[in-house]
Amino acid sequence: MNFSFSLPSFLIFSLALILIFEGILYTAFPSTVKKVLESFVNYRKEKIRFLGLCFLVIGLMIIYILIKYVI
């Protein structure tokens, strides 16, 4: 397969995938999602920032691997 995305198309496509995934989670597991979100209230902002940074790095690594080896 040969995919040729421009950067704006790629970003919009990625955002759409995130929204689809979150929509599936909220639809299939609303109680669990609510519990997880409520647990964030007790976290210090440094811990939330660290989790966000971890997700960012993991996401960038996945995109790098996909671009370098798959697409």
CHARMM internal coordinates of N, CA and C (Angstrom, degrees):
IC EDIT
DIST 1 N 1 CA 1.4386
DIST 1 CA 1 C 1.5157
ANGL 1 N 1 CA 1 C 109.81
DIST 1 C 2 N 1.2920
ANGL 1 CA 1 C 2 N 115.50
DIHE 1 N 1 CA 1 C 2 N 141.19
DIST 2 N 2 CA 1.4540
ANGL 1 C 2 N 2 CA 119.93
DIHE 1 CA 1 C 2 N 2 CA 178.17
DIST 2 CA 2 C 1.5204
ANGL 2 N 2 CA 2 C 108.97
DIHE 1 C 2 N 2 CA 2 C -121.79
DIST 2 C 3 N 1.3220
ANGL 2 CA 2 C 3 N 116.02
DIHE 2 N 2 CA 2 C 3 N 110.59
DIST 3 N 3 CA 1.4534
ANGL 2 C 3 N 3 CA 121.51
DIHE 2 CA 2 C 3 N 3 CA 177.73
DIST 3 CA 3 C 1.5153
ANGL 3 N 3 CA 3 C 108.31
DIHE 2 C 3 N 3 CA 3 C -103.56
DIST 3 C 4 N 1.3055
ANGL 3 CA 3 C 4 N 116.01
DIHE 3 N 3 CA 3 C 4 N 132.58
DIST 4 N 4 CA 1.4660
ANGL 3 C 4 N 4 CA 118.47
DIHE 3 CA 3 C 4 N 4 CA 174.80
DIST 4 CA 4 C 1.5233
ANGL 4 N 4 CA 4 C 107.91
DIHE 3 C 4 N 4 CA 4 C -129.87
DIST 4 C 5 N 1.3175
ANGL 4 CA 4 C 5 N 115.22
DIHE 4 N 4 CA 4 C 5 N 96.13
DIST 5 N 5 CA 1.4550
ANGL 4 C 5 N 5 CA 122.08
DIHE 4 CA 4 C 5 N 5 CA 179.56
DIST 5 CA 5 C 1.5189
ANGL 5 N 5 CA 5 C 109.10
DIHE 4 C 5 N 5 CA 5 C -100.33
DIST 5 C 6 N 1.3167
ANGL 5 CA 5 C 6 N 116.06
DIHE 5 N 5 CA 5 C 6 N 139.42
DIST 6 N 6 CA 1.4595
ANGL 5 C 6 N 6 CA 118.35
DIHE 5 CA 5 C 6 N 6 CA 165.91
DIST 6 CA 6 C 1.5250
ANGL 6 N 6 CA 6 C 106.48
DIHE 5 C 6 N 6 CA 6 C -79.05
DIST 6 C 7 N 1.3122
ANGL 6 CA 6 C 7 N 117.38
DIHE 6 N 6 CA 6 C 7 N 162.24
DIST 7 N 7 CA 1.4597
ANGL 6 C 7 N 7 CA 120.65
DIHE 6 CA 6 C 7 N 7 CA -177.45
DIST 7 CA 7 C 1.5284
ANGL 7 N 7 CA 7 C 112.16
DIHE 6 C 7 N 7 CA 7 C -58.78
DIST 7 C 8 N 1.3449
ANGL 7 CA 7 C 8 N 120.13
DIHE 7 N 7 CA 7 C 8 N -47.06
DIST 8 N 8 CA 1.4718
ANGL 7 C 8 N 8 CA 118.47
DIHE 7 CA 7 C 8 N 8 CA 178.51
DIST 8 CA 8 C 1.5294
ANGL 8 N 8 CA 8 C 112.75
DIHE 7 C 8 N 8 CA 8 C -60.91
DIST 8 C 9 N 1.3217
ANGL 8 CA 8 C 9 N 117.11
DIHE 8 N 8 CA 8 C 9 N -40.47
DIST 9 N 9 CA 1.4668
ANGL 8 C 9 N 9 CA 120.20
DIHE 8 CA 8 C 9 N 9 CA 178.12
DIST 9 CA 9 C 1.5186
ANGL 9 N 9 CA 9 C 110.91
DIHE 8 C 9 N 9 CA 9 C -63.82
DIST 9 C 10 N 1.3210
ANGL 9 CA 9 C 10 N 116.01
DIHE 9 N 9 CA 9 C 10 N -41.21
DIST 10 N 10 CA 1.4593
ANGL 9 C 10 N 10 CA 120.89
DIHE 9 CA 9 C 10 N 10 CA 179.31
DIST 10 CA 10 C 1.5239
ANGL 10 N 10 CA 10 C 110.84
DIHE 9 C 10 N 10 CA 10 C -62.85
DIST 10 C 11 N 1.3337
ANGL 10 CA 10 C 11 N 117.39
DIHE 10 N 10 CA 10 C 11 N -43.76
DIST 11 N 11 CA 1.4624
ANGL 10 C 11 N 11 CA 120.97
DIHE 10 CA 10 C 11 N 11 CA -179.77
DIST 11 CA 11 C 1.5260
ANGL 11 N 11 CA 11 C 111.64
DIHE 10 C 11 N 11 CA 11 C -65.77
DIST 11 C 12 N 1.3221
ANGL 11 CA 11 C 12 N 117.16
DIHE 11 N 11 CA 11 C 12 N -41.37
DIST 12 N 12 CA 1.4652
ANGL 11 C 12 N 12 CA 120.58
DIHE 11 CA 11 C 12 N 12 CA 177.96
DIST 12 CA 12 C 1.5207
ANGL 12 N 12 CA 12 C 110.26
DIHE 11 C 12 N 12 CA 12 C -65.77
DIST 12 C 13 N 1.3227
ANGL 12 CA 12 C 13 N 117.12
DIHE 12 N 12 CA 12 C 13 N -42.04
DIST 13 N 13 CA 1.4594
ANGL 12 C 13 N 13 CA 121.68
DIHE 12 CA 12 C 13 N 13 CA 177.34
DIST 13 CA 13 C 1.5276
ANGL 13 N 13 CA 13 C 110.58
DIHE 12 C 13 N 13 CA 13 C -60.99
DIST 13 C 14 N 1.3291
ANGL 13 CA 13 C 14 N 116.68
DIHE 13 N 13 CA 13 C 14 N -43.54
DIST 14 N 14 CA 1.4682
ANGL 13 C 14 N 14 CA 121.17
DIHE 13 CA 13 C 14 N 14 CA 178.94
DIST 14 CA 14 C 1.5189
ANGL 14 N 14 CA 14 C 111.12
DIHE 13 C 14 N 14 CA 14 C -63.15
DIST 14 C 15 N 1.3219
ANGL 14 CA 14 C 15 N 117.21
DIHE 14 N 14 CA 14 C 15 N -43.65
DIST 15 N 15 CA 1.4621
ANGL 14 C 15 N 15 CA 121.09
DIHE 14 CA 14 C 15 N 15 CA 177.66
DIST 15 CA 15 C 1.5249
ANGL 15 N 15 CA 15 C 110.86
DIHE 14 C 15 N 15 CA 15 C -60.94
DIST 15 C 16 N 1.3279
ANGL 15 CA 15 C 16 N 116.48
DIHE 15 N 15 CA 15 C 16 N -41.33
DIST 16 N 16 CA 1.4624
ANGL 15 C 16 N 16 CA 120.40
DIHE 15 CA 15 C 16 N 16 CA 178.26
DIST 16 CA 16 C 1.5261
ANGL 16 N 16 CA 16 C 111.03
DIHE 15 C 16 N 16 CA 16 C -61.71
DIST 16 C 17 N 1.3231
ANGL 16 CA 16 C 17 N 117.64
DIHE 16 N 16 CA 16 C 17 N -41.99
DIST 17 N 17 CA 1.4667
ANGL 16 C 17 N 17 CA 120.58
DIHE 16 CA 16 C 17 N 17 CA 178.09
DIST 17 CA 17 C 1.5250
ANGL 17 N 17 CA 17 C 111.59
DIHE 16 C 17 N 17 CA 17 C -63.21
DIST 17 C 18 N 1.3251
ANGL 17 CA 17 C 18 N 116.95
DIHE 17 N 17 CA 17 C 18 N -40.00
DIST 18 N 18 CA 1.4658
ANGL 17 C 18 N 18 CA 120.49
DIHE 17 CA 17 C 18 N 18 CA 177.66
DIST 18 CA 18 C 1.5222
ANGL 18 N 18 CA 18 C 110.18
DIHE 17 C 18 N 18 CA 18 C -62.15
DIST 18 C 19 N 1.3238
ANGL 18 CA 18 C 19 N 116.90
DIHE 18 N 18 CA 18 C 19 N -46.02
DIST 19 N 19 CA 1.4642
ANGL 18 C 19 N 19 CA 120.51
DIHE 18 CA 18 C 19 N 19 CA -179.74
DIST 19 CA 19 C 1.5272
ANGL 19 N 19 CA 19 C 111.67
DIHE 18 C 19 N 19 CA 19 C -63.42
DIST 19 C 20 N 1.3247
ANGL 19 CA 19 C 20 N 117.09
DIHE 19 N 19 CA 19 C 20 N -39.81
DIST 20 N 20 CA 1.4657
ANGL 19 C 20 N 20 CA 120.66
DIHE 19 CA 19 C 20 N 20 CA 177.57
DIST 20 CA 20 C 1.5235
ANGL 20 N 20 CA 20 C 110.34
DIHE 19 C 20 N 20 CA 20 C -63.22
DIST 20 C 21 N 1.3320
ANGL 20 CA 20 C 21 N 116.80
DIHE 20 N 20 CA 20 C 21 N -47.11
DIST 21 N 21 CA 1.4590
ANGL 20 C 21 N 21 CA 121.07
DIHE 20 CA 20 C 21 N 21 CA -179.34
DIST 21 CA 21 C 1.5267
ANGL 21 N 21 CA 21 C 110.96
DIHE 20 C 21 N 21 CA 21 C -61.52
DIST 21 C 22 N 1.3259
ANGL 21 CA 21 C 22 N 117.32
DIHE 21 N 21 CA 21 C 22 N -46.33
DIST 22 N 22 CA 1.4627
ANGL 21 C 22 N 22 CA 119.90
DIHE 21 CA 21 C 22 N 22 CA 179.28
DIST 22 CA 22 C 1.5199
ANGL 22 N 22 CA 22 C 111.02
DIHE 21 C 22 N 22 CA 22 C -65.30
DIST 22 C 23 N 1.3164
ANGL 22 CA 22 C 23 N 117.21
DIHE 22 N 22 CA 22 C 23 N -38.28
DIST 23 N 23 CA 1.4587
ANGL 22 C 23 N 23 CA 120.25
DIHE 22 CA 22 C 23 N 23 CA 177.82
DIST 23 CA 23 C 1.5197
ANGL 23 N 23 CA 23 C 111.74
DIHE 22 C 23 N 23 CA 23 C -61.48
DIST 23 C 24 N 1.3249
ANGL 23 CA 23 C 24 N 116.62
DIHE 23 N 23 CA 23 C 24 N -40.22
DIST 24 N 24 CA 1.4671
ANGL 23 C 24 N 24 CA 120.62
DIHE 23 CA 23 C 24 N 24 CA 177.07
DIST 24 CA 24 C 1.5227
ANGL 24 N 24 CA 24 C 110.15
DIHE 23 C 24 N 24 CA 24 C -63.25
DIST 24 C 25 N 1.3447
ANGL 24 CA 24 C 25 N 116.93
DIHE 24 N 24 CA 24 C 25 N -45.06
DIST 25 N 25 CA 1.4670
ANGL 24 C 25 N 25 CA 120.01
DIHE 24 CA 24 C 25 N 25 CA 179.52
DIST 25 CA 25 C 1.5228
ANGL 25 N 25 CA 25 C 111.64
DIHE 24 C 25 N 25 CA 25 C -61.52
DIST 25 C 26 N 1.3387
ANGL 25 CA 25 C 26 N 116.96
DIHE 25 N 25 CA 25 C 26 N -46.96
DIST 26 N 26 CA 1.4683
ANGL 25 C 26 N 26 CA 120.46
DIHE 25 CA 25 C 26 N 26 CA -178.34
DIST 26 CA 26 C 1.5296
ANGL 26 N 26 CA 26 C 111.39
DIHE 25 C 26 N 26 CA 26 C -65.26
DIST 26 C 27 N 1.3179
ANGL 26 CA 26 C 27 N 116.90
DIHE 26 N 26 CA 26 C 27 N -33.84
DIST 27 N 27 CA 1.4625
ANGL 26 C 27 N 27 CA 120.41
DIHE 26 CA 26 C 27 N 27 CA -179.88
DIST 27 CA 27 C 1.5228
ANGL 27 N 27 CA 27 C 111.76
DIHE 26 C 27 N 27 CA 27 C -76.16
DIST 27 C 28 N 1.3180
ANGL 27 CA 27 C 28 N 117.25
DIHE 27 N 27 CA 27 C 28 N -42.36
DIST 28 N 28 CA 1.4622
ANGL 27 C 28 N 28 CA 121.06
DIHE 27 CA 27 C 28 N 28 CA -174.86
DIST 28 CA 28 C 1.5283
ANGL 28 N 28 CA 28 C 113.26
DIHE 27 C 28 N 28 CA 28 C -82.43
DIST 28 C 29 N 1.3275
ANGL 28 CA 28 C 29 N 117.36
DIHE 28 N 28 CA 28 C 29 N -33.49
DIST 29 N 29 CA 1.4694
ANGL 28 C 29 N 29 CA 120.95
DIHE 28 CA 28 C 29 N 29 CA -173.96
DIST 29 CA 29 C 1.5297
ANGL 29 N 29 CA 29 C 112.08
DIHE 28 C 29 N 29 CA 29 C -133.98
DIST 29 C 30 N 1.3340
ANGL 29 CA 29 C 30 N 118.83
DIHE 29 N 29 CA 29 C 30 N 59.54
DIST 30 N 30 CA 1.4688
ANGL 29 C 30 N 30 CA 119.22
DIHE 29 CA 29 C 30 N 30 CA -175.59
DIST 30 CA 30 C 1.5263
ANGL 30 N 30 CA 30 C 113.70
DIHE 29 C 30 N 30 CA 30 C -63.18
DIST 30 C 31 N 1.3218
ANGL 30 CA 30 C 31 N 118.22
DIHE 30 N 30 CA 30 C 31 N -38.25
DIST 31 N 31 CA 1.4695
ANGL 30 C 31 N 31 CA 120.25
DIHE 30 CA 30 C 31 N 31 CA -179.14
DIST 31 CA 31 C 1.5211
ANGL 31 N 31 CA 31 C 111.50
DIHE 30 C 31 N 31 CA 31 C -66.57
DIST 31 C 32 N 1.3135
ANGL 31 CA 31 C 32 N 116.47
DIHE 31 N 31 CA 31 C 32 N -42.65
DIST 32 N 32 CA 1.4603
ANGL 31 C 32 N 32 CA 120.70
DIHE 31 CA 31 C 32 N 32 CA 179.98
DIST 32 CA 32 C 1.5246
ANGL 32 N 32 CA 32 C 110.91
DIHE 31 C 32 N 32 CA 32 C -65.25
DIST 32 C 33 N 1.3221
ANGL 32 CA 32 C 33 N 116.97
DIHE 32 N 32 CA 32 C 33 N -42.78
DIST 33 N 33 CA 1.4616
ANGL 32 C 33 N 33 CA 120.69
DIHE 32 CA 32 C 33 N 33 CA 178.56
DIST 33 CA 33 C 1.5244
ANGL 33 N 33 CA 33 C 109.93
DIHE 32 C 33 N 33 CA 33 C -61.20
DIST 33 C 34 N 1.3266
ANGL 33 CA 33 C 34 N 116.62
DIHE 33 N 33 CA 33 C 34 N -41.65
DIST 34 N 34 CA 1.4639
ANGL 33 C 34 N 34 CA 120.45
DIHE 33 CA 33 C 34 N 34 CA 179.47
DIST 34 CA 34 C 1.5329
ANGL 34 N 34 CA 34 C 110.76
DIHE 33 C 34 N 34 CA 34 C -62.67
DIST 34 C 35 N 1.3306
ANGL 34 CA 34 C 35 N 117.22
DIHE 34 N 34 CA 34 C 35 N -43.19
DIST 35 N 35 CA 1.4724
ANGL 34 C 35 N 35 CA 120.59
DIHE 34 CA 34 C 35 N 35 CA 178.58
DIST 35 CA 35 C 1.5280
ANGL 35 N 35 CA 35 C 111.37
DIHE 34 C 35 N 35 CA 35 C -62.56
DIST 35 C 36 N 1.3164
ANGL 35 CA 35 C 36 N 116.11
DIHE 35 N 35 CA 35 C 36 N -43.44
DIST 36 N 36 CA 1.4653
ANGL 35 C 36 N 36 CA 120.09
DIHE 35 CA 35 C 36 N 36 CA -179.54
DIST 36 CA 36 C 1.5283
ANGL 36 N 36 CA 36 C 110.46
DIHE 35 C 36 N 36 CA 36 C -63.29
DIST 36 C 37 N 1.3290
ANGL 36 CA 36 C 37 N 116.62
DIHE 36 N 36 CA 36 C 37 N -45.15
DIST 37 N 37 CA 1.4611
ANGL 36 C 37 N 37 CA 119.69
DIHE 36 CA 36 C 37 N 37 CA -179.61
DIST 37 CA 37 C 1.5224
ANGL 37 N 37 CA 37 C 111.55
DIHE 36 C 37 N 37 CA 37 C -66.08
DIST 37 C 38 N 1.3335
ANGL 37 CA 37 C 38 N 117.30
DIHE 37 N 37 CA 37 C 38 N -36.44
DIST 38 N 38 CA 1.4644
ANGL 37 C 38 N 38 CA 120.27
DIHE 37 CA 37 C 38 N 38 CA 177.58
DIST 38 CA 38 C 1.5274
ANGL 38 N 38 CA 38 C 111.17
DIHE 37 C 38 N 38 CA 38 C -67.01
DIST 38 C 39 N 1.3222
ANGL 38 CA 38 C 39 N 117.52
DIHE 38 N 38 CA 38 C 39 N -30.95
DIST 39 N 39 CA 1.4652
ANGL 38 C 39 N 39 CA 119.85
DIHE 38 CA 38 C 39 N 39 CA 179.91
DIST 39 CA 39 C 1.5309
ANGL 39 N 39 CA 39 C 111.77
DIHE 38 C 39 N 39 CA 39 C -68.41
DIST 39 C 40 N 1.3314
ANGL 39 CA 39 C 40 N 117.37
DIHE 39 N 39 CA 39 C 40 N -24.43
DIST 40 N 40 CA 1.4597
ANGL 39 C 40 N 40 CA 120.37
DIHE 39 CA 39 C 40 N 40 CA 178.51
DIST 40 CA 40 C 1.5236
ANGL 40 N 40 CA 40 C 112.49
DIHE 39 C 40 N 40 CA 40 C -66.39
DIST 40 C 41 N 1.3287
ANGL 40 CA 40 C 41 N 117.62
DIHE 40 N 40 CA 40 C 41 N -22.51
DIST 41 N 41 CA 1.4610
ANGL 40 C 41 N 41 CA 121.00
DIHE 40 CA 40 C 41 N 41 CA 179.57
DIST 41 CA 41 C 1.5244
ANGL 41 N 41 CA 41 C 110.17
DIHE 40 C 41 N 41 CA 41 C -61.46
DIST 41 C 42 N 1.3180
ANGL 41 CA 41 C 42 N 117.42
DIHE 41 N 41 CA 41 C 42 N -34.13
DIST 42 N 42 CA 1.4583
ANGL 41 C 42 N 42 CA 121.78
DIHE 41 CA 41 C 42 N 42 CA -177.40
DIST 42 CA 42 C 1.5281
ANGL 42 N 42 CA 42 C 113.70
DIHE 41 C 42 N 42 CA 42 C -82.65
DIST 42 C 43 N 1.3242
ANGL 42 CA 42 C 43 N 118.26
DIHE 42 N 42 CA 42 C 43 N -10.96
DIST 43 N 43 CA 1.4617
ANGL 42 C 43 N 43 CA 121.22
DIHE 42 CA 42 C 43 N 43 CA -178.09
DIST 43 CA 43 C 1.5263
ANGL 43 N 43 CA 43 C 110.58
DIHE 42 C 43 N 43 CA 43 C -79.58
DIST 43 C 44 N 1.3250
ANGL 43 CA 43 C 44 N 115.15
DIHE 43 N 43 CA 43 C 44 N 144.88
DIST 44 N 44 CA 1.4650
ANGL 43 C 44 N 44 CA 119.33
DIHE 43 CA 43 C 44 N 44 CA 172.45
DIST 44 CA 44 C 1.5222
ANGL 44 N 44 CA 44 C 107.99
DIHE 43 C 44 N 44 CA 44 C -71.20
DIST 44 C 45 N 1.3258
ANGL 44 CA 44 C 45 N 116.19
DIHE 44 N 44 CA 44 C 45 N 153.02
DIST 45 N 45 CA 1.4679
ANGL 44 C 45 N 45 CA 118.98
DIHE 44 CA 44 C 45 N 45 CA -177.28
DIST 45 CA 45 C 1.5253
ANGL 45 N 45 CA 45 C 112.09
DIHE 44 C 45 N 45 CA 45 C -63.59
DIST 45 C 46 N 1.3332
ANGL 45 CA 45 C 46 N 117.40
DIHE 45 N 45 CA 45 C 46 N -27.50
DIST 46 N 46 CA 1.4666
ANGL 45 C 46 N 46 CA 119.82
DIHE 45 CA 45 C 46 N 46 CA 177.43
DIST 46 CA 46 C 1.5244
ANGL 46 N 46 CA 46 C 111.28
DIHE 45 C 46 N 46 CA 46 C -65.21
DIST 46 C 47 N 1.3392
ANGL 46 CA 46 C 47 N 116.30
DIHE 46 N 46 CA 46 C 47 N -38.74
DIST 47 N 47 CA 1.4646
ANGL 46 C 47 N 47 CA 120.31
DIHE 46 CA 46 C 47 N 47 CA 179.23
DIST 47 CA 47 C 1.5275
ANGL 47 N 47 CA 47 C 110.45
DIHE 46 C 47 N 47 CA 47 C -67.87
DIST 47 C 48 N 1.3313
ANGL 47 CA 47 C 48 N 116.70
DIHE 47 N 47 CA 47 C 48 N -41.00
DIST 48 N 48 CA 1.4665
ANGL 47 C 48 N 48 CA 120.37
DIHE 47 CA 47 C 48 N 48 CA 178.29
DIST 48 CA 48 C 1.5268
ANGL 48 N 48 CA 48 C 109.78
DIHE 47 C 48 N 48 CA 48 C -64.55
DIST 48 C 49 N 1.3283
ANGL 48 CA 48 C 49 N 116.78
DIHE 48 N 48 CA 48 C 49 N -41.22
DIST 49 N 49 CA 1.4621
ANGL 48 C 49 N 49 CA 120.99
DIHE 48 CA 48 C 49 N 49 CA 178.47
DIST 49 CA 49 C 1.5286
ANGL 49 N 49 CA 49 C 110.24
DIHE 48 C 49 N 49 CA 49 C -63.20
DIST 49 C 50 N 1.3293
ANGL 49 CA 49 C 50 N 117.40
DIHE 49 N 49 CA 49 C 50 N -41.74
DIST 50 N 50 CA 1.4658
ANGL 49 C 50 N 50 CA 121.40
DIHE 49 CA 49 C 50 N 50 CA 178.65
DIST 50 CA 50 C 1.5284
ANGL 50 N 50 CA 50 C 110.76
DIHE 49 C 50 N 50 CA 50 C -63.83
DIST 50 C 51 N 1.3343
ANGL 50 CA 50 C 51 N 117.54
DIHE 50 N 50 CA 50 C 51 N -42.82
DIST 51 N 51 CA 1.4674
ANGL 50 C 51 N 51 CA 120.59
DIHE 50 CA 50 C 51 N 51 CA 177.53
DIST 51 CA 51 C 1.5272
ANGL 51 N 51 CA 51 C 110.53
DIHE 50 C 51 N 51 CA 51 C -61.64
DIST 51 C 52 N 1.3261
ANGL 51 CA 51 C 52 N 116.25
DIHE 51 N 51 CA 51 C 52 N -42.86
DIST 52 N 52 CA 1.4604
ANGL 51 C 52 N 52 CA 120.02
DIHE 51 CA 51 C 52 N 52 CA 177.59
DIST 52 CA 52 C 1.5148
ANGL 52 N 52 CA 52 C 112.03
DIHE 51 C 52 N 52 CA 52 C -60.98
DIST 52 C 53 N 1.3275
ANGL 52 CA 52 C 53 N 116.65
DIHE 52 N 52 CA 52 C 53 N -41.79
DIST 53 N 53 CA 1.4628
ANGL 52 C 53 N 53 CA 121.05
DIHE 52 CA 52 C 53 N 53 CA 178.05
DIST 53 CA 53 C 1.5308
ANGL 53 N 53 CA 53 C 110.98
DIHE 52 C 53 N 53 CA 53 C -64.21
DIST 53 C 54 N 1.3270
ANGL 53 CA 53 C 54 N 116.73
DIHE 53 N 53 CA 53 C 54 N -40.60
DIST 54 N 54 CA 1.4758
ANGL 53 C 54 N 54 CA 120.38
DIHE 53 CA 53 C 54 N 54 CA 177.52
DIST 54 CA 54 C 1.5221
ANGL 54 N 54 CA 54 C 110.82
DIHE 53 C 54 N 54 CA 54 C -61.60
DIST 54 C 55 N 1.3402
ANGL 54 CA 54 C 55 N 117.28
DIHE 54 N 54 CA 54 C 55 N -45.76
DIST 55 N 55 CA 1.4615
ANGL 54 C 55 N 55 CA 120.68
DIHE 54 CA 54 C 55 N 55 CA 178.47
DIST 55 CA 55 C 1.5256
ANGL 55 N 55 CA 55 C 110.77
DIHE 54 C 55 N 55 CA 55 C -62.24
DIST 55 C 56 N 1.3202
ANGL 55 CA 55 C 56 N 116.75
DIHE 55 N 55 CA 55 C 56 N -39.48
DIST 56 N 56 CA 1.4554
ANGL 55 C 56 N 56 CA 121.03
DIHE 55 CA 55 C 56 N 56 CA 178.77
DIST 56 CA 56 C 1.5227
ANGL 56 N 56 CA 56 C 111.07
DIHE 55 C 56 N 56 CA 56 C -61.93
DIST 56 C 57 N 1.3199
ANGL 56 CA 56 C 57 N 117.03
DIHE 56 N 56 CA 56 C 57 N -47.85
DIST 57 N 57 CA 1.4698
ANGL 56 C 57 N 57 CA 121.35
DIHE 56 CA 56 C 57 N 57 CA -179.24
DIST 57 CA 57 C 1.5268
ANGL 57 N 57 CA 57 C 110.81
DIHE 56 C 57 N 57 CA 57 C -64.40
DIST 57 C 58 N 1.3255
ANGL 57 CA 57 C 58 N 117.33
DIHE 57 N 57 CA 57 C 58 N -43.68
DIST 58 N 58 CA 1.4699
ANGL 57 C 58 N 58 CA 120.46
DIHE 57 CA 57 C 58 N 58 CA 178.68
DIST 58 CA 58 C 1.5230
ANGL 58 N 58 CA 58 C 110.39
DIHE 57 C 58 N 58 CA 58 C -61.78
DIST 58 C 59 N 1.3242
ANGL 58 CA 58 C 59 N 116.94
DIHE 58 N 58 CA 58 C 59 N -44.19
DIST 59 N 59 CA 1.4611
ANGL 58 C 59 N 59 CA 120.72
DIHE 58 CA 58 C 59 N 59 CA 178.70
DIST 59 CA 59 C 1.5156
ANGL 59 N 59 CA 59 C 112.37
DIHE 58 C 59 N 59 CA 59 C -61.50
DIST 59 C 60 N 1.3289
ANGL 59 CA 59 C 60 N 116.62
DIHE 59 N 59 CA 59 C 60 N -43.43
DIST 60 N 60 CA 1.4633
ANGL 59 C 60 N 60 CA 120.09
DIHE 59 CA 59 C 60 N 60 CA 178.23
DIST 60 CA 60 C 1.5242
ANGL 60 N 60 CA 60 C 111.65
DIHE 59 C 60 N 60 CA 60 C -64.64
DIST 60 C 61 N 1.3258
ANGL 60 CA 60 C 61 N 117.05
DIHE 60 N 60 CA 60 C 61 N -38.22
DIST 61 N 61 CA 1.4670
ANGL 60 C 61 N 61 CA 120.25
DIHE 60 CA 60 C 61 N 61 CA 178.01
DIST 61 CA 61 C 1.5260
ANGL 61 N 61 CA 61 C 110.84
DIHE 60 C 61 N 61 CA 61 C -64.82
DIST 61 C 62 N 1.3191
ANGL 61 CA 61 C 62 N 117.28
DIHE 61 N 61 CA 61 C 62 N -41.37
DIST 62 N 62 CA 1.4687
ANGL 61 C 62 N 62 CA 120.63
DIHE 61 CA 61 C 62 N 62 CA 178.74
DIST 62 CA 62 C 1.5223
ANGL 62 N 62 CA 62 C 110.21
DIHE 61 C 62 N 62 CA 62 C -63.22
DIST 62 C 63 N 1.3298
ANGL 62 CA 62 C 63 N 116.89
DIHE 62 N 62 CA 62 C 63 N -45.32
DIST 63 N 63 CA 1.4646
ANGL 62 C 63 N 63 CA 120.17
DIHE 62 CA 62 C 63 N 63 CA 179.05
DIST 63 CA 63 C 1.5245
ANGL 63 N 63 CA 63 C 110.33
DIHE 62 C 63 N 63 CA 63 C -62.02
DIST 63 C 64 N 1.3292
ANGL 63 CA 63 C 64 N 117.74
DIHE 63 N 63 CA 63 C 64 N -42.61
DIST 64 N 64 CA 1.4668
ANGL 63 C 64 N 64 CA 121.29
DIHE 63 CA 63 C 64 N 64 CA 178.82
DIST 64 CA 64 C 1.5292
ANGL 64 N 64 CA 64 C 110.80
DIHE 63 C 64 N 64 CA 64 C -60.16
DIST 64 C 65 N 1.3173
ANGL 64 CA 64 C 65 N 116.59
DIHE 64 N 64 CA 64 C 65 N -46.61
DIST 65 N 65 CA 1.4666
ANGL 64 C 65 N 65 CA 120.72
DIHE 64 CA 64 C 65 N 65 CA -179.53
DIST 65 CA 65 C 1.5233
ANGL 65 N 65 CA 65 C 110.64
DIHE 64 C 65 N 65 CA 65 C -63.22
DIST 65 C 66 N 1.3331
ANGL 65 CA 65 C 66 N 116.68
DIHE 65 N 65 CA 65 C 66 N -42.59
DIST 66 N 66 CA 1.4632
ANGL 65 C 66 N 66 CA 119.60
DIHE 65 CA 65 C 66 N 66 CA 178.87
DIST 66 CA 66 C 1.5221
ANGL 66 N 66 CA 66 C 111.55
DIHE 65 C 66 N 66 CA 66 C -62.25
DIST 66 C 67 N 1.3202
ANGL 66 CA 66 C 67 N 116.35
DIHE 66 N 66 CA 66 C 67 N -45.75
DIST 67 N 67 CA 1.4640
ANGL 66 C 67 N 67 CA 119.62
DIHE 66 CA 66 C 67 N 67 CA -178.45
DIST 67 CA 67 C 1.5274
ANGL 67 N 67 CA 67 C 110.91
DIHE 66 C 67 N 67 CA 67 C -67.48
DIST 67 C 68 N 1.3117
ANGL 67 CA 67 C 68 N 117.57
DIHE 67 N 67 CA 67 C 68 N -41.54
DIST 68 N 68 CA 1.4689
ANGL 67 C 68 N 68 CA 121.05
DIHE 67 CA 67 C 68 N 68 CA -175.26
DIST 68 CA 68 C 1.5316
ANGL 68 N 68 CA 68 C 112.58
DIHE 67 C 68 N 68 CA 68 C -74.38
DIST 68 C 69 N 1.3371
ANGL 68 CA 68 C 69 N 117.70
DIHE 68 N 68 CA 68 C 69 N -39.73
DIST 69 N 69 CA 1.4619
ANGL 68 C 69 N 69 CA 119.82
DIHE 68 CA 68 C 69 N 69 CA -170.18
DIST 69 CA 69 C 1.5289
ANGL 69 N 69 CA 69 C 115.34
DIHE 68 C 69 N 69 CA 69 C -115.00
DIST 69 C 70 N 1.3223
ANGL 69 CA 69 C 70 N 118.29
DIHE 69 N 69 CA 69 C 70 N -19.25
DIST 70 N 70 CA 1.4624
ANGL 69 C 70 N 70 CA 118.87
DIHE 69 CA 69 C 70 N 70 CA -174.05
DIST 70 CA 70 C 1.5193
ANGL 70 N 70 CA 70 C 112.01
DIHE 69 C 70 N 70 CA 70 C -109.28
DIST 70 C 71 N 1.3074
ANGL 70 CA 70 C 71 N 116.79
DIHE 70 N 70 CA 70 C 71 N -50.73
DIST 71 N 71 CA 1.4745
ANGL 70 C 71 N 71 CA 119.77
DIHE 70 CA 70 C 71 N 71 CA -174.20
DIST 71 CA 71 C 1.5144
ANGL 71 N 71 CA 71 C 109.44
DIHE 70 C 71 N 71 CA 71 C -85.53
END
COOR INIT
IC SEED 1 N 1 CA 1 C
IC BUILD
